[in-house]
């Protein structure tokens, strides 16, 4: 049947079971939005306040559901407003399809109104980019884009569709997603883009070697990374950890990959890792990292990292092997399948003496009573006590992010939504919106700092319009907390441009958007505010007053041995 390019896009979204789109219209994408009007009964569109908000919402949707998130934007500033969200998804391997429309073919290269080289800008921060100039190729390119986004190590794909393509007609043949891998006409596109529905084949000798290494180890240690979450291999990983009977540290992106209440969990690892995690990594004789990049926030000094251990790296992406830390053994493959094969071969281990040593060190930081202000652990523990255990948590970036990861226990993949690799302030509210849209039956909260919240608080308008009962908790210390912490510890207390002793009043801001708000400074007030938020069933902002000099503890300085904890 003959359809316009815009209609073909709608049909392809339905093929891919993409029933939610986040976006913001503009001149070059109006043909698409006109077609969307006719498909509104099958494709739900969430109009955000800003394209960056749409990008984070689609990312939060993708991380929390395991599906591919979809974003629409117009050309020029619309497309460039997406770039922070694209880079955020890229660094954290989140499958999001970003679709922007550029100016028409006859206007390309003429500095036309709202023209920009979108594909050139996004090329370094995507798995793949396309500029679509032929309507006859549109359907298969969209299908390929979805396949690239979700296959192997997931990630964002950017499509730049010329405006004339959205208006031109082409023959459209429906193709169910289940039929894609057998479709002859998709083969060339898939081959050209190295799309393979099958993960890398796993070498059984590599599996057997690791089993032997585990059997020989007296002090094994595991790291649960973001790859466990992305592959939804939490059940396999939990069984693996229990079989090996190994203490297990969790990276920022690994939250939910291992049940946070498992007694083997040592807490976060790295710059703000627990003493138990960091000391165990330093003392172990075998370190097995699954789906972990060994970033500079984990392996702060690669040369001394796990210096007493044989290091094993399990990852689906061969390019990560030996990139940051030299390994003694590695296995390339999907974490779910690798762990399944290991679990079939392993016998139950017992490392009681080793665990006794590891857990003699603290897993969490002890805080003094906050007095006239709240301390971070009080806030986290009160939230955990009063909200459902399966509540989804979206964070921004900064001290509040570290406190949340240190003190909450995440039980399943997609429960924690945070920007780990790119460190994007302003990520949290959009991500919370996406998570709530994708998981309407789950409670969703947003953990923010006063600095991060300022950046994308305009998405409160989206939260209110769509009646999304998200509770935002602002850890308000009236400063850029993590910046001030570094200035305090490293820069001789030169608090240069880090104080936020200015508006807005966040409670009044929430009310201006038609939401509820309350400021709290002690645990009793916090409990009352949470009870009110849960009872009202609408969007709510709770402004939690934190001492300006409260710090994230422990802390290891950048480039230092992982056990060189700073005196705070």
SESETOR-555258 format. One line per field, with one value per residue (C-alpha): residue in three letters; chain; x, y, z; residue number from 1. Coordinates in steps of 0.02 Angstrom, whole numbers, plus 32768, in hexadecimal, padded with zeros to 4 digits. Example, Ala and Ser with C-alpha at 12.3 -4.5 7.8 and 13.67 -1.06 7.14 Angstrom:
2
residuo = (ALA;SER)
cadena = (A;A)
X = (8267;82AC)
Y = (7F1F;7FCB)
Z = (8186;8165)
num = (1;2)
END
This chain:
568
residuo = (UNK;UNK;UNK;UNK;UNK;UNK;UNK;UNK;UNK;UNK;UNK;UNK;UNK;UNK;UNK;UNK;UNK;UNK;UNK;UNK;UNK;UNK;UNK;UNK;UNK;UNK;UNK;UNK;UNK;UNK;UNK;UNK;UNK;UNK;UNK;UNK;UNK;UNK;UNK;UNK;UNK;UNK;UNK;UNK;UNK;UNK;UNK;UNK;UNK;UNK;UNK;UNK;UNK;UNK;UNK;UNK;UNK;UNK;UNK;UNK;UNK;UNK;UNK;UNK;UNK;UNK;UNK;UNK;UNK;UNK;UNK;UNK;UNK;UNK;UNK;UNK;UNK;UNK;UNK;UNK;UNK;UNK;UNK;UNK;UNK;UNK;UNK;UNK;UNK;UNK;UNK;UNK;UNK;UNK;UNK;UNK;UNK;UNK;UNK;UNK;UNK;UNK;UNK;UNK;UNK;UNK;UNK;UNK;UNK;UNK;UNK;UNK;UNK;UNK;UNK;UNK;UNK;UNK;UNK;UNK;UNK;UNK;UNK;UNK;UNK;UNK;UNK;UNK;UNK;UNK;UNK;UNK;UNK;UNK;UNK;UNK;UNK;UNK;UNK;UNK;UNK;UNK;UNK;UNK;UNK;UNK;UNK;UNK;UNK;UNK;UNK;UNK;UNK;UNK;UNK;UNK;UNK;UNK;UNK;UNK;UNK;UNK;UNK;UNK;UNK;UNK;UNK;UNK;UNK;UNK;UNK;UNK;UNK;UNK;UNK;UNK;UNK;UNK;UNK;UNK;UNK;UNK;UNK;UNK;UNK;UNK;UNK;UNK;UNK;UNK;UNK;UNK;UNK;UNK;UNK;UNK;UNK;UNK;UNK;UNK;UNK;UNK;UNK;UNK;UNK;UNK;UNK;UNK;UNK;UNK;UNK;UNK;UNK;UNK;UNK;UNK;UNK;UNK;UNK;UNK;UNK;UNK;UNK;UNK;UNK;UNK;UNK;UNK;UNK;UNK;UNK;UNK;UNK;UNK;UNK;UNK;UNK;UNK;UNK;UNK;UNK;UNK;UNK;UNK;UNK;UNK;UNK;UNK;UNK;UNK;UNK;UNK;UNK;UNK;UNK;UNK;UNK;UNK;UNK;UNK;UNK;UNK;UNK;UNK;UNK;UNK;UNK;UNK;UNK;UNK;UNK;UNK;UNK;UNK;UNK;UNK;UNK;UNK;UNK;UNK;UNK;UNK;UNK;UNK;UNK;UNK;UNK;UNK;UNK;UNK;UNK;UNK;UNK;UNK;UNK;UNK;UNK;UNK;UNK;UNK;UNK;UNK;UNK;UNK;UNK;UNK;UNK;UNK;UNK;UNK;UNK;UNK;UNK;UNK;UNK;UNK;UNK;UNK;UNK;UNK;UNK;UNK;UNK;UNK;UNK;UNK;UNK;UNK;UNK;UNK;UNK;UNK;UNK;UNK;UNK;UNK;UNK;UNK;UNK;UNK;UNK;UNK;UNK;UNK;UNK;UNK;UNK;UNK;UNK;UNK;UNK;UNK;UNK;UNK;UNK;UNK;UNK;UNK;UNK;UNK;UNK;UNK;UNK;UNK;UNK;UNK;UNK;UNK;UNK;UNK;UNK;UNK;UNK;UNK;UNK;UNK;UNK;UNK;UNK;UNK;UNK;UNK;UNK;UNK;UNK;UNK;UNK;UNK;UNK;UNK;UNK;UNK;UNK;UNK;UNK;UNK;UNK;UNK;UNK;UNK;UNK;UNK;UNK;UNK;UNK;UNK;UNK;UNK;UNK;UNK;UNK;UNK;UNK;UNK;UNK;UNK;UNK;UNK;UNK;UNK;UNK;UNK;UNK;UNK;UNK;UNK;UNK;UNK;UNK;UNK;UNK;UNK;UNK;UNK;UNK;UNK;UNK;UNK;UNK;UNK;UNK;UNK;UNK;UNK;UNK;UNK;UNK;UNK;UNK;UNK;UNK;UNK;UNK;UNK;UNK;UNK;UNK;UNK;UNK;UNK;UNK;UNK;UNK;UNK;UNK;UNK;UNK;UNK;UNK;UNK;UNK;UNK;UNK;UNK;UNK;UNK;UNK;UNK;UNK;UNK;UNK;UNK;UNK;UNK;UNK;UNK;UNK;UNK;UNK;UNK;UNK;UNK;UNK;UNK;UNK;UNK;UNK;UNK;UNK;UNK;UNK;UNK;UNK;UNK;UNK;UNK;UNK;UNK;UNK;UNK;UNK;UNK;UNK;UNK;UNK;UNK;UNK;UNK;UNK;UNK;UNK;UNK;UNK;UNK;UNK;UNK;UNK;UNK;UNK;UNK;UNK;UNK;UNK;UNK;UNK;UNK;UNK;UNK;UNK;UNK;UNK;UNK;UNK;UNK;UNK;UNK;UNK;UNK;UNK;UNK;UNK;UNK;UNK;UNK;UNK;UNK;UNK;UNK;UNK;UNK;UNK;UNK;UNK;UNK;UNK;UNK;UNK;UNK)
cadena = (A;A;A;A;A;A;A;A;A;A;A;A;A;A;A;A;A;A;A;A;A;A;A;A;A;A;A;A;A;A;A;A;A;A;A;A;A;A;A;A;A;A;A;A;A;A;A;A;A;A;A;A;A;A;A;A;A;A;A;A;A;A;A;A;A;A;A;A;A;A;A;A;A;A;A;A;A;A;A;A;A;A;A;A;A;A;A;A;A;A;A;A;A;A;A;A;A;A;A;A;A;A;A;A;A;A;A;A;A;A;A;A;A;A;A;A;A;A;A;A;A;A;A;A;A;A;A;A;A;A;A;A;A;A;A;A;A;A;A;A;A;A;A;A;A;A;A;A;A;A;A;A;A;A;A;A;A;A;A;A;A;A;A;A;A;A;A;A;A;A;A;A;A;A;A;A;A;A;A;A;A;A;A;A;A;A;A;A;A;A;A;A;A;A;A;A;A;A;A;A;A;A;A;A;A;A;A;A;A;A;A;A;A;A;A;A;A;A;A;A;A;A;A;A;A;A;A;A;A;A;A;A;A;A;A;A;A;A;A;A;A;A;A;A;A;A;A;A;A;A;A;A;A;A;A;A;A;A;A;A;A;A;A;A;A;A;A;A;A;A;A;A;A;A;A;A;A;A;A;A;A;A;A;A;A;A;A;A;A;A;A;A;A;A;A;A;A;A;A;A;A;A;A;A;A;A;A;A;A;A;A;A;A;A;A;A;A;A;A;A;A;A;A;A;A;A;A;A;A;A;A;A;A;A;A;A;A;A;A;A;A;A;A;A;A;A;A;A;A;A;A;A;A;A;A;A;A;A;A;A;A;A;A;A;A;A;A;A;A;A;A;A;A;A;A;A;A;A;A;A;A;A;A;A;A;A;A;A;A;A;A;A;A;A;A;A;A;A;A;A;A;A;A;A;A;A;A;A;A;A;A;A;A;A;A;A;A;A;A;A;A;A;A;A;A;A;A;A;A;A;A;A;A;A;A;A;A;A;A;A;A;A;A;A;A;A;A;A;A;A;A;A;A;A;A;A;A;A;A;A;A;A;A;A;A;A;A;A;A;A;A;A;A;A;A;A;A;A;A;A;A;A;A;A;A;A;A;A;A;A;A;A;A;A;A;A;A;A;A;A;A;A;A;A;A;A;A;A;A;A;A;A;A;A;A;A;A;A;A;A;A;A;A;A;A;A;A;A;A;A;A;A;A;A;A;A;A;A;A;A;A;A;A;A;A;A;A;A;A;A;A;A;A;A;A;A;A;A;A;A;A;A;A;A;A;A;A;A)
X = (8000;8038;805C;80B7;815E;810C;808A;8111;8169;80C9;80AF;8163;8151;80B9;811C;81A1;8120;8152;80AF;80F8;8159;81A2;81BD;81A4;8164;81AA;81A8;8208;81B2;80FF;80D6;8101;8096;8007;8012;801F;7F75;7F29;7F84;7F63;7EF9;7F8F;8026;8027;808A;80D0;80EF;817E;81B1;8258;82AD;8330;82A3;825E;8307;8319;8264;827D;831F;82C6;823D;82BE;8322;8288;822B;82B7;8264;82A9;8279;8245;825A;821A;8265;826E;830E;8392;8380;8304;8384;8415;83AD;83AB;8468;847F;83FB;8449;84F5;84A7;8456;84F6;8566;84ED;84BF;8407;83A0;834D;831B;8328;82C6;82DB;82A4;8317;82F3;82BE;833C;833F;8370;83FB;84A4;845F;845D;83A1;8333;834F;83C7;8456;84C4;846A;84BC;856A;8547;84FF;8576;85F3;856A;84FF;850D;84D6;8490;8431;83F4;835F;834C;82EC;823C;824B;82D3;827E;8224;82BB;832C;82B3;82AE;836C;8378;830D;8375;8418;83D5;83A1;8422;84C8;84FE;8465;8471;8424;8407;83E3;8377;8375;82E4;82DA;8234;8209;821C;8191;811A;814A;80F1;813B;80FE;80F4;80F3;80CE;8154;813D;81CF;81D9;81F7;8288;8314;82D7;82B4;8325;8317;8355;83F0;845E;8431;8450;84F5;852F;8509;854A;84A0;8497;8400;846E;84E9;85A0;85BC;8608;86A6;8683;873D;8736;86A5;8702;879D;873C;86EA;8798;87D2;873B;875E;8812;87E5;87E1;87AF;873E;86E9;8661;8631;857F;8580;8500;850A;84B0;8422;841A;8416;8393;8402;83E2;83A1;8439;84B1;8462;8471;8525;8555;8502;8559;8603;85D9;8636;8624;85D9;85F3;857A;85A4;8536;84E1;84DC;8454;83CB;843C;8455;83CF;8404;83CF;843A;84B3;8542;8531;85BF;8573;85B1;8664;86DD;86F4;8662;8660;864D;86E5;86AB;86A4;8748;87AD;8769;879C;8849;885D;8805;8863;87E1;8778;86EA;8698;85F8;85BE;8631;869C;871E;8706;8773;86F0;8705;87BA;87FE;88B2;88B2;8964;893D;8888;886D;8928;8923;88A2;888F;8811;8787;8718;8671;8627;85C5;8632;86E0;871E;870D;8787;882F;87FB;880D;884C;88B9;8863;88A4;880E;8772;86D2;8679;85BE;8514;8518;8479;84BC;856C;8527;84AF;853F;85A9;851B;8504;85BA;85D8;85C7;859C;8632;8650;86B9;8681;872A;8742;8692;86B1;8747;86EE;8653;86B9;86C6;8633;85B9;8564;8596;855D;8515;84F5;8444;841C;83DB;838A;83A9;8395;8428;842B;8414;837B;832A;8351;831D;8279;8251;827A;820E;8174;8172;8157;81F3;81E8;81E2;8244;82C8;8305;8394;83EE;84AB;850E;8516;845F;8480;850B;84A5;8412;847E;84D8;843C;83B0;83A7;837B;832E;8310;8350;8304;82DC;836E;8375;8411;8491;8530;85A7;857C;854C;84BA;8471;83B8;83A3;8333;828A;827F;82B6;8232;81AC;81E3;81E6;8137;80F0;813E;8111;806C;804F;80F6;811C;81A1;8207;8286;8321;836F;83E9;83BA;843B;8400;8348;835C;8398;82FB;8275;820D;81D9;8169;80F0;80F5;80DF;8047;7FF2;7FF9;7FCB;8065;8070;812E;8177;8213;8289;8303;839F;83AD;8454;8450;84F0;8535;855A;85D6;8634;863B;8677;870B;872C;8728;879D;880F;8804;882B;8774;8771;86B4;86B7;8608;85C0;8547;848F;8452;83C7;831A;82AA;8241;8226;8182;8139;8181;8126;8085;809C;809C;7FFD;8055;8067;8102;8145;81EA;822D;82C1;82AC;8274;81C7;81A2;81E6;8176;80DE;8109;811E;8078;8024;8075;803B;7F8C;7F73;7FA8;7FEC;8094;80EE;8191;81E1;826C;82E1;8358;8408;84A0;850B;85AA;8562;85D4;85CC;8634;86A2;8705;87A2;87FB;8805;889A;88B8;88C2;8810;8832;887D;87E4;87EC;87D8;872E)
Y = (8000;80B2;811C;81BE;81B5;81F7;816D;80EA;8127;810D;805F;802F;806B;7FFA;7F6A;7F84;7F88;803B;8080;8118;81AB;823F;82DE;8392;83CB;844E;8483;83F6;8368;83A8;8324;82A0;82F2;8301;8245;8227;827D;81EE;816A;81B4;811E;80AB;8118;8181;8222;827B;8333;836B;841D;840F;8397;836B;8338;82C9;8276;824D;8212;8198;815E;8142;80E5;8076;8050;802A;7FBF;7F6F;7FAF;802B;80DE;8153;8210;828C;8338;83BC;83F4;8470;84A1;8414;8393;83E4;83EC;832E;831A;8317;828F;822E;8232;81FE;8166;813D;813D;80CC;8058;8085;8056;80F5;8124;81E0;8218;82C9;8314;8389;840A;83CE;8388;8427;848D;841E;8475;8524;855E;8554;8583;8507;849E;8445;83B0;8341;829F;82ED;832D;8289;8210;8204;81E6;8161;80AC;80E4;817B;818B;821A;81D8;8229;81A0;8176;80C9;809C;80E8;804E;7FDC;8061;8076;7FBA;7FB2;8044;7FE8;7F4A;7FA9;8001;7F61;7EE3;7EB4;7F3F;7FB2;806A;8101;8114;81B9;81CB;826E;8266;82F0;834C;8323;8269;8275;82B9;824A;81A5;80F7;8046;8002;7F48;7F17;7EAC;7E67;7E7A;7DBD;7DB0;7E2C;7DB1;7D47;7DDB;7DDB;7E94;7EC0;7E53;7ED4;7F5B;7EE8;7EAA;7F5A;7F92;7EF3;7ECE;7E1E;7DDF;7D5A;7D8F;7D5E;7CA3;7C73;7C0A;7B77;7B68;7C19;7BE5;7B4B;7BB1;7C2A;7B9C;7B59;7C04;7C11;7B64;7B98;7C3E;7C58;7D10;7D32;7DD9;7E08;7EAD;7EC1;7F40;7F93;7F05;7E94;7F11;7F2E;7E74;7E55;7DCB;7DF2;7D44;7CF1;7D6A;7D52;7C95;7CA7;7D13;7C98;7C02;7C56;7C95;7D35;7DE5;7E51;7F09;7F6B;7FF8;8092;8045;7F97;7FC4;7F40;7EC2;7E6E;7E6E;7EFC;7E9C;7E05;7DF0;7DDD;7E91;7F01;7FA1;801A;8011;8099;8151;8150;8096;8046;8012;7F5E;7F66;7FC1;7F5F;7EBA;7EE6;7F14;7E72;7DEF;7D6A;7D5E;7DEF;7DCA;7E63;7E49;7ED3;7F54;7FD2;7FED;80A9;8128;8133;8079;8052;80FA;80BF;8033;7FFE;7FD7;7FA0;7EF1;7EDF;7E37;7DE8;7D90;7DFE;7DB3;7E1F;7DE3;7E58;7E56;7EDE;7EA4;7F58;7F68;7EDA;7F1B;7FCE;8012;7F7F;7EEF;7E49;7D98;7D48;7D84;7D3F;7D96;7D7A;7DA9;7DAC;7D47;7CB6;7CBC;7CB7;7C2A;7BC2;7BE6;7BBA;7B12;7AE5;7B2D;7AD2;7B2C;7B88;7BBD;7C55;7C77;7CB4;7D29;7D70;7D88;7DF4;7E58;7E7C;7EB3;7F56;7FD0;7FC1;8067;810F;813E;81EE;825B;8295;8327;839B;8431;83E1;8333;82C2;8260;81B5;81F2;822A;8187;8116;8175;8168;80AE;8091;80EC;80C0;8015;7FA8;7F9F;805D;8099;811C;819B;820A;82A2;82AF;82E7;82C4;8291;820E;81BF;81C4;8170;80E5;80CC;80C0;8079;7FC0;7F9D;7EF4;7EE8;7F2E;7FD6;8005;8081;8101;816D;81BC;815E;8178;8228;826D;82D4;8350;8365;82B0;8278;82CB;829D;81EB;81E0;8218;8192;810E;813A;813B;8090;8049;8099;801D;803F;80CB;813F;81BF;8240;8263;830C;838D;8444;8462;83D4;83FA;84AB;8468;840D;843B;8478;83C2;83D8;841A;8370;8315;8380;8379;82BD;82AA;8243;822C;823C;8273;82DF;82E5;8377;8365;8420;845A;8500;84D7;846E;83E9;837A;8411;845C;83B6;83B5;846D;8446;83B1;83D8;8491;84E1;8511;8586;857F;85CC;85DE;8546;8599;8599;861B;8655;8627;85DA;85A3;84EE;84DC;8574;8537;8491;84ED;855D;84C1;8484;8404;83F2;8420;8423;8455;83E5;83F1;835C;82A8;82C8;834B;82D9;8249;82BC;82FE;824E;8217;82AF;828C;81D7;8207;8290;821C;82AD;82F7;8336;8392;837A;83F6;83A1;8419;83CF;841E;847B;8420;8370;82FF;825A;81DF;817E;81D0;819B;8220;8210;81A9;815F;80AD;8073;8064;8112;815B;8216;825C;82B1)
Z = (8000;7FDD;8078;809B;80F4;8192;818B;816A;8208;826D;8226;824D;8301;8312;82C4;8349;83D4;83FC;8441;849C;8453;84B1;844F;841C;8372;82FC;8246;81F2;824F;8239;81B6;8237;82BC;823F;8221;82DD;82EF;8289;82F0;839D;83CE;83B7;83E0;847F;8474;850E;84EC;855C;8588;852D;84B6;8539;85AD;8523;850B;85C4;85CE;853D;8590;8636;85DA;8585;8622;868B;860B;85A7;8507;8488;84B5;8427;8416;8394;8377;82F1;829A;82D1;8388;83A1;836C;83C9;8468;8462;8464;8521;852D;849D;84EF;8595;8543;84E4;857E;85DC;854B;854A;84AE;8470;83BE;83A1;8307;82C6;8221;81C4;813C;8090;8015;7FAB;8044;8089;808D;8075;812B;8124;81B7;8245;81DE;8236;8211;828F;825A;8264;8313;8354;82FD;838F;8411;83BE;8389;82DC;8280;81DC;8171;810F;8064;8009;8040;7FF1;806F;8107;814B;8147;8192;8224;823C;8239;82B4;8333;831B;8337;83D2;8429;83EA;843A;84AE;84A2;847A;8425;836A;8313;8277;8217;819B;8118;811B;8066;808E;810E;8088;7FF5;7FD1;7FC8;7FC7;8078;809E;8153;81A2;8250;82C5;82D6;821A;8211;822A;8197;8124;808C;806B;8119;810A;80B3;8130;81C2;817C;8156;8207;8258;82A4;82E5;8343;8391;841A;8406;8410;84B7;84BE;8532;8558;859E;860E;864B;866F;86DB;873A;875E;8799;880E;8856;8879;88CA;8987;8984;88ED;88CE;884F;87FF;87BE;8730;86C1;8643;86BF;86C6;860A;85E5;866C;86B1;8768;8792;8744;879A;8846;8832;87F8;888E;8905;88B5;88BC;896B;8940;8984;88FA;88D7;886A;87F1;87DE;8746;8791;880F;8801;87AB;8855;88DA;894B;89E6;89BF;8A52;89D5;899A;89D6;898F;890B;88CA;8898;88C0;893A;8955;89FF;8A62;8A54;8995;8979;89F7;89B6;8904;8943;89A7;893A;88D7;884B;880B;8791;8743;86DF;8668;86B6;8657;86E1;86CD;8726;87B0;87D5;87A9;87E0;87CE;874D;8777;882D;8815;885D;8864;88BE;884D;87AA;874E;86E2;8674;862C;85AB;8508;84BC;848B;8482;8540;8562;859F;8577;8627;868F;8656;8671;868E;863B;85E0;8596;8507;8506;8545;8603;8614;85AC;85F6;86A7;867A;8638;86D2;8748;86F3;8713;87C0;8865;8906;894E;8A03;8A2C;8ADF;8B1F;8A8B;8AA1;8B5B;8B31;8AA9;8B10;8BA5;8B44;8B35;8AA5;8ACA;8B11;8BC1;8BD0;8C68;8C8B;8C19;8CA2;8C4D;8BA4;8B5D;8B3C;8A99;8AE9;8B4A;8AA8;8A4D;8ADD;8AF4;8A3A;8A3B;8AD6;8A94;89DB;898A;8980;88C2;88AB;8813;883A;87B9;87EF;87AF;87C5;885C;8915;891E;8898;88FD;899E;8948;8900;89A5;8A11;89A4;897B;88C5;88A3;87E7;8741;8716;87C9;87CC;8740;8747;86D3;86FC;866B;8630;86DA;8698;8713;86EC;86B4;8743;8729;8671;869A;8723;86A8;862B;86B3;86EF;863F;861F;86CA;86FD;878A;87E0;885A;8812;8870;8837;88A2;887A;88B9;88B7;882E;87BF;87DB;8798;86F1;86B6;8735;86A1;868B;8723;869F;8649;86EE;8719;866F;8662;871B;8745;8803;880E;88B5;88A5;893A;8930;899C;89B2;89FA;899C;893F;88B2;8933;88DB;8896;8945;898B;8914;8936;89F0;89E8;8955;8929;89D3;89F3;895D;8946;8899;884C;88A5;891E;88EC;8968;88F6;88B8;8888;891B;88E6;8943;88ED;8848;885B;8883;87EB;8780;87D4;8842;88FD;8960;8A11;8A63;8AEE;8B65;8BD9;8BD2;8C1C;8B97;8B0F;8B45;8B44;8A96;8A4F;8A9C;8A4D;89A4;89A5;89DA;8957;88C8;885F;8836;88D0;88F7;89A3;89C6;8A43;8A9B;8AA8;8AFB;8A7C;8AAF;8AB3;8A4E;89F3;8A56;8A3A;89B0;8953;88EF;8832;87F8;88A5;88E2;8905;89C1;89D7;8A2C;8A4A;8AFA;8AFE)
num = (1;2;3;4;5;6;7;8;9;10;11;12;13;14;15;16;17;18;19;20;21;22;23;24;25;26;27;28;29;30;31;32;33;34;35;36;37;38;39;40;41;42;43;44;45;46;47;48;49;50;51;52;53;54;55;56;57;58;59;60;61;62;63;64;65;66;67;68;69;70;71;72;73;74;75;76;77;78;79;80;81;82;83;84;85;86;87;88;89;90;91;92;93;94;95;96;97;98;99;100;101;102;103;104;105;106;107;108;109;110;111;112;113;114;115;116;117;118;119;120;121;122;123;124;125;126;127;128;129;130;131;132;133;134;135;136;137;138;139;140;141;142;143;144;145;146;147;148;149;150;151;152;153;154;155;156;157;158;159;160;161;162;163;164;165;166;167;168;169;170;171;172;173;174;175;176;177;178;179;180;181;182;183;184;185;186;187;188;189;190;191;192;193;194;195;196;197;198;199;200;201;202;203;204;205;206;207;208;209;210;211;212;213;214;215;216;217;218;219;220;221;222;223;224;225;226;227;228;229;230;231;232;233;234;235;236;237;238;239;240;241;242;243;244;245;246;247;248;249;250;251;252;253;254;255;256;257;258;259;260;261;262;263;264;265;266;267;268;269;270;271;272;273;274;275;276;277;278;279;280;281;282;283;284;285;286;287;288;289;290;291;292;293;294;295;296;297;298;299;300;301;302;303;304;305;306;307;308;309;310;311;312;313;314;315;316;317;318;319;320;321;322;323;324;325;326;327;328;329;330;331;332;333;334;335;336;337;338;339;340;341;342;343;344;345;346;347;348;349;350;351;352;353;354;355;356;357;358;359;360;361;362;363;364;365;366;367;368;369;370;371;372;373;374;375;376;377;378;379;380;381;382;383;384;385;386;387;388;389;390;391;392;393;394;395;396;397;398;399;400;401;402;403;404;405;406;407;408;409;410;411;412;413;414;415;416;417;418;419;420;421;422;423;424;425;426;427;428;429;430;431;432;433;434;435;436;437;438;439;440;441;442;443;444;445;446;447;448;449;450;451;452;453;454;455;456;457;458;459;460;461;462;463;464;465;466;467;468;469;470;471;472;473;474;475;476;477;478;479;480;481;482;483;484;485;486;487;488;489;490;491;492;493;494;495;496;497;498;499;500;501;502;503;504;505;506;507;508;509;510;511;512;513;514;515;516;517;518;519;520;521;522;523;524;525;526;527;528;529;530;531;532;533;534;535;536;537;538;539;540;541;542;543;544;545;546;547;548;549;550;551;552;553;554;555;556;557;558;559;560;561;562;563;564;565;566;567;568)
END
